[in-house]
Amino acid sequence: MVADLLRVPAGPVDLRAIATDATPGFDGDKKAGRLALADLGEELAGLQERLWAEGQAGASRRLLLVLQGMDTSGKGGTLKHTVGLVDPQGVRITSFKAPTEEERAHDFLWRIERALPGPGYLGVFDRSHYEDVLIARVRGLASVAEIERRYDAIVDFEHRLVESGTTVVKVMLHISSAEQKERLLARLDDPAKHWKFNSGDIDERAHWSAYREAYEIALERTGTEAAPWHVVPADRKWYRDLAIAQLLLEALRGLDPQWPVADFDVTHERARLTGEEPIA
């Protein structure tokens, strides 16, 4: 399973030891990868529709994909090319920005809890509660003691999510500094991509090592058996999309959602519709 290949093992994490351009579990090239992604679409969409149907019928299970990564690592691309394969009516996407004044007045998990997917949904967090132990650590937005508290709060929070019927798939999109530079340059060179460019991204590059360390600590401190982390090499966009599709597919296969059993007499309703008497 791809999840086993990408899963972060327990213990200290060294992201420098994980290649950003590798393709674990796949031996093909870009063309083959795109075809493989398309081939997954039908099964992925079918399972997601059954999960959605279960939720509409009263079941409590749901799936949450948490996407974290450095700027340009491909969170938006993942939403378009991978999450875009399934029926949007059963998807809830939340992109977390800098907290508002109202959000800052509450505990850091308050806004996260309000955005959790309902029964049957595939929820997607574009950034997440992990910003509060990543950028907060690098930029000194919270005390060391508070950040330590947050690691434990996250573990407890995710444990409660899993206990209540949420399958959590946590992904760190692992991009190299060199690849990020190329993607930022591409945005500057293409007027159609200027809207994507944020000068603050260049400022953040100056803290690359600090962010890597913050990620390593977060991955170690918050990876659990119930909600493990997966590191997806993200220098190759096509592999990133394929790998996340595989993670979602494997999670849905594990859930094995089923079509709800009709709570009405199918034969009787068919007879009413057609005007034919049911056969005794």
C-alpha positions in Angstrom: 0.0 0.0 0.0 1.2 3.5 -0.8 0.2 4.6 2.7 2.7 2.2 4.2 5.5 3.6 1.9 4.7 7.2 2.8 3.9 6.9 6.4 6.2 8.6 8.9 7.5 6.0 11.4 7.6 6.8 15.1 10.6 8.6 16.4 12.7 11.6 15.3 12.1 12.8 11.8 14.8 14.0 9.3 13.2 15.5 6.3 16.5 15.9 4.6 16.7 12.1 4.4 13.5 12.0 2.3 13.9 12.7 -1.4 11.5 15.4 -2.6 11.6 14.1 -6.2 11.1 10.4 -5.4 8.0 8.4 -6.6 7.5 5.7 -3.9 5.3 2.9 -5.2 5.3 4.0 -8.8 7.9 3.1 -11.5 6.4 5.0 -14.4 7.0 8.4 -15.9 4.8 11.6 -15.9 2.5 10.4 -18.7 2.0 7.0 -17.1 1.3 8.8 -13.8 -1.4 11.0 -15.2 -3.0 7.9 -16.8 -2.8 6.1 -13.5 -4.5 9.0 -11.7 -7.3 9.0 -14.3 -7.7 5.3 -13.9 -8.3 5.7 -10.1 -11.0 8.3 -10.7 -14.0 5.9 -11.2 -13.3 3.8 -8.1 -12.5 6.9 -6.0 -15.6 8.7 -7.0 -17.7 5.6 -6.5 -16.5 5.0 -2.9 -16.9 8.7 -2.0 -20.4 8.7 -3.3 -21.3 5.7 -1.2 -19.8 7.4 1.9 -21.9 10.4 1.1 -25.0 8.3 0.7 -24.3 6.6 4.0 -24.1 10.0 5.7 -27.4 11.1 4.1 -29.0 7.9 5.6 -27.8 8.6 9.1 -24.3 7.0 9.3 -21.7 9.1 11.2 -18.5 8.2 9.3 -16.5 10.8 7.5 -13.1 11.3 5.9 -10.7 14.3 6.6 -7.7 15.1 4.4 -5.2 17.5 6.1 -2.8 19.1 3.7 0.3 20.9 4.9 3.4 22.1 3.1 5.6 24.9 2.3 4.4 27.6 -0.1 4.0 26.3 -3.7 4.1 22.7 -2.6 0.8 22.1 -4.3 -2.1 22.2 -2.0 -4.2 24.0 -4.6 -3.1 21.6 -7.3 -4.1 18.7 -5.2 -7.6 20.1 -4.7 -8.0 20.6 -8.5 -6.5 17.4 -9.8 -7.2 14.8 -7.0 -10.1 16.0 -4.9 -11.6 17.2 -8.2 -12.1 13.6 -9.2 -15.1 13.1 -6.8 -18.6 14.5 -6.6 -18.3 18.0 -5.1 -21.6 17.8 -3.3 -20.0 15.5 -0.8 -16.8 17.6 -0.3 -16.2 20.4 2.1 -13.0 22.3 1.6 -11.7 24.8 4.1 -8.6 27.0 3.4 -7.2 28.4 6.7 -5.7 31.9 6.5 -4.3 34.1 9.3 -6.8 33.9 12.2 -9.4 36.7 12.4 -9.9 38.8 15.5 -12.8 36.6 16.5 -10.8 33.5 16.0 -7.8 34.8 18.0 -10.2 35.4 20.9 -10.7 31.6 21.2 -8.5 28.6 21.6 -6.6 27.8 18.4 -8.7 24.7 17.8 -12.0 26.6 17.9 -12.0 27.5 14.2 -10.9 24.0 13.3 -13.7 22.4 15.1 -16.2 24.6 13.3 -14.9 23.5 10.0 -15.0 19.8 10.5 -16.8 17.8 7.9 -20.3 16.4 8.6 -21.3 12.7 8.3 -20.6 11.3 4.9 -18.4 14.2 3.8 -14.9 14.2 2.5 -13.4 17.2 4.3 -10.3 18.9 3.1 -8.1 21.3 5.2 -5.9 23.5 3.0 -3.5 24.3 5.9 -4.9 23.5 9.3 -4.4 23.5 13.0 -0.8 22.7 12.3 -0.1 26.3 11.3 -0.4 27.0 15.1 2.7 25.0 15.8 4.6 25.7 12.6 4.4 29.4 11.7 3.8 30.2 15.4 7.0 28.4 16.3 9.1 30.0 13.5 7.7 33.5 13.9 7.5 33.4 17.7 3.7 34.0 17.7 3.2 32.0 20.8 5.4 31.1 23.8 7.4 27.9 23.9 5.1 26.6 26.7 2.0 27.3 24.6 3.4 25.5 21.6 4.2 22.5 23.8 0.6 22.6 25.0 -0.7 22.7 21.5 1.1 19.5 20.4 -0.6 17.6 23.2 -3.9 19.3 22.4 -3.7 18.3 18.8 -3.0 14.7 19.6 -6.0 14.6 22.0 -8.2 16.4 19.4 -7.4 14.0 16.6 -7.9 11.0 18.9 -11.4 12.3 19.7 -12.0 12.8 16.0 -11.1 9.2 15.2 -13.2 7.9 18.1 -16.2 9.8 16.8 -16.0 8.2 13.3 -13.6 10.4 11.4 -10.8 8.9 9.4 -7.9 11.3 9.3 -5.4 11.4 6.5 -2.6 13.8 7.2 -0.2 14.8 4.4 2.9 16.9 4.4 3.7 17.9 0.8 7.5 17.7 0.7 9.1 20.2 -1.7 12.7 21.2 -2.1 13.9 24.8 -1.8 15.2 24.7 -5.4 11.8 23.5 -6.8 10.0 26.2 -4.8 12.3 28.8 -6.3 11.4 27.6 -9.8 7.7 27.7 -9.1 7.9 31.2 -7.7 9.9 32.3 -10.7 7.2 30.7 -13.0 4.6 32.8 -11.3 6.6 36.0 -11.8 7.2 35.2 -15.5 3.6 34.5 -16.4 1.1 37.4 -16.1 -1.7 34.8 -15.8 -0.1 33.6 -12.5 0.7 37.0 -10.9 -2.5 36.6 -8.8 -0.9 33.6 -7.2 2.3 35.4 -6.2 2.7 36.7 -2.7 5.9 38.6 -1.9 5.7 37.3 1.6 6.6 33.8 0.2 10.1 35.1 -0.6 10.4 36.4 3.0 9.4 33.0 4.3 12.1 31.3 2.2 14.7 33.0 4.5 13.3 30.8 7.3 13.5 27.5 5.3 15.7 25.7 7.8 13.5 26.8 10.7 10.4 25.7 9.0 11.9 22.3 8.2 12.8 21.9 11.9 9.3 22.9 12.9 7.8 20.3 10.5 10.1 17.6 11.8 9.1 18.3 15.4 5.4 18.5 14.5 5.5 15.2 12.6 7.3 13.5 15.5 5.1 14.9 18.2 1.7 14.5 16.6 2.0 11.3 14.5 0.0 8.6 16.1 -1.3 5.2 15.3 -4.8 6.6 14.9 -3.8 9.7 12.9 -0.3 9.1 11.3 1.5 11.5 9.1 2.4 10.8 5.4 5.2 12.7 3.7 4.5 13.0 -0.1 7.4 14.0 -2.3 6.0 17.0 -4.1 8.7 18.1 -6.6 6.9 16.1 -9.3 3.4 17.4 -9.4 2.0 14.4 -11.2 3.3 12.1 -8.5 2.0 14.3 -5.7 -1.5 14.1 -7.2 -1.3 10.4 -7.8 0.0 9.6 -4.3 -2.7 11.6 -2.6 -5.4 10.0 -4.7 -4.0 6.6 -3.6 -4.0 7.6 0.0 -7.7 8.6 -0.3 -8.6 5.5 -2.2 -6.9 3.2 0.4 -8.7 5.1 3.2 -12.1 4.7 1.5 -11.4 1.0 0.7 -10.7 0.5 4.4 -14.0 2.2 5.3 -15.8 0.1 2.6 -18.9 2.3 2.5 -22.1 0.6 1.4 -25.2 1.8 -0.3 -28.0 2.4 2.3 -30.7 -0.2 2.4 -34.1 1.3 1.3 -36.4 2.3 4.1 -39.4 1.8 1.9 -41.1 -1.0 0.0 -39.4 -0.9 -3.4 -42.0 -3.1 -5.1 -44.9 -1.1 -3.8 -43.4 2.2 -4.8 -42.6 0.8 -8.3 -46.2 -0.3 -8.6 -47.4 3.2 -7.7 -45.2 4.7 -10.3 -46.0 2.4 -13.1 -49.7 1.8 -12.3 -49.0 -2.0 -12.4 -50.2 -4.3 -9.6 -47.3 -6.1 -7.9 -47.0 -9.8 -8.4 -48.1 -11.7 -5.3 
